[in-house]
Amino acid sequence: MPEDRRDVAEAATLGVFFGGSFGLYHNVPGLGLLWRPFRAQNGRDFMWNSGVFGVDTKELSWPMHALAGGIFATYPFFLKLGRWLGRML
């Protein structure tokens, strides 16, 4: 894929991930079809626990929200890592 098209695809992918993640974390109405199949209580519960952890998402304090922001900030890194690994293979 040409570099300019690849950059557009990367930006679109990040937009979908950030938009979907932000919507789930903030319990935007209409996204239940993404979290209900996993028996989560809501979008934030799905984002934190995903059936693995036991974080009480009803009583989150600012450090947990800051951690979530930090995790969201790693999305571009992992996209770049995936591109790099794809070139190496």
C-alpha positions as CSV (number, residue, x, y, z in Angstrom):
1,M,0.0,0.0,0.0
2,P,1.4,3.4,-0.8
3,E,2.6,5.4,2.2
4,D,0.1,8.2,1.9
5,R,-2.8,5.7,1.8
6,R,-1.3,3.8,4.7
7,D,-1.1,6.9,6.7
8,V,-4.8,7.6,6.0
9,A,-5.7,4.0,7.0
10,E,-3.7,4.4,10.2
11,A,-5.5,7.7,11.1
12,A,-8.9,6.1,10.4
13,T,-8.0,3.1,12.5
14,L,-6.9,5.3,15.4
15,G,-10.1,7.4,15.0
16,V,-12.3,4.3,15.3
17,F,-10.3,2.9,18.3
18,F,-10.3,6.3,20.1
19,G,-13.9,7.0,19.3
20,G,-15.1,3.6,20.3
21,S,-13.0,3.4,23.4
22,F,-14.0,6.9,24.6
23,G,-17.6,6.1,23.9
24,L,-17.4,2.8,25.8
25,Y,-15.6,4.4,28.8
26,H,-18.1,7.2,29.1
27,N,-21.1,4.8,28.7
28,V,-22.4,6.5,25.5
29,P,-25.9,5.2,24.7
30,G,-26.2,2.8,21.8
31,L,-22.9,1.0,22.4
32,G,-24.5,-1.8,24.4
33,L,-24.2,-4.2,21.5
34,L,-20.4,-4.1,22.1
35,W,-20.4,-4.8,25.8
36,R,-23.6,-6.8,26.6
37,P,-22.3,-10.0,24.9
38,F,-19.5,-10.1,27.5
39,R,-21.8,-9.8,30.5
40,A,-20.4,-6.4,31.5
41,Q,-22.5,-4.0,33.5
42,N,-21.7,-1.1,31.1
43,G,-19.1,0.2,28.7
44,R,-16.7,1.3,31.4
45,D,-17.0,-2.1,33.1
46,F,-16.2,-3.8,29.8
47,M,-13.2,-1.6,29.2
48,W,-11.7,-2.2,32.6
49,N,-12.6,-5.8,33.3
50,S,-13.4,-7.7,30.1
51,G,-14.2,-10.7,32.2
52,V,-10.7,-10.8,33.6
53,F,-10.3,-8.2,36.4
54,G,-12.6,-7.3,39.3
55,V,-12.4,-3.4,39.2
56,D,-15.4,-1.8,40.8
57,T,-16.1,0.7,38.0
58,K,-18.9,2.5,40.0
59,E,-16.4,4.0,42.5
60,L,-13.4,4.9,40.4
61,S,-11.2,7.7,41.6
62,W,-9.1,10.1,39.6
63,P,-5.9,7.8,39.6
64,M,-7.9,5.1,37.8
65,H,-9.2,7.6,35.2
66,A,-5.6,8.8,34.7
67,L,-4.5,5.2,34.2
68,A,-7.2,4.7,31.7
69,G,-6.0,7.8,29.8
70,G,-2.5,6.5,29.9
71,I,-3.7,3.2,28.4
72,F,-5.6,5.0,25.7
73,A,-2.4,6.9,24.9
74,T,-0.6,3.7,24.1
75,Y,-2.9,2.9,21.1
76,P,-0.7,4.7,18.5
77,F,2.4,3.0,19.9
78,F,0.9,-0.5,19.3
79,L,-0.4,0.5,15.9
80,K,3.2,1.5,14.9
81,L,4.6,-1.6,16.5
82,G,2.2,-3.7,14.4
83,R,3.2,-1.9,11.3
84,W,6.9,-2.5,12.1
85,L,6.4,-6.2,12.9
86,G,4.4,-6.5,9.6
87,R,7.3,-5.1,7.7
88,M,9.7,-7.5,9.5
89,L,7.7,-10.6,8.6
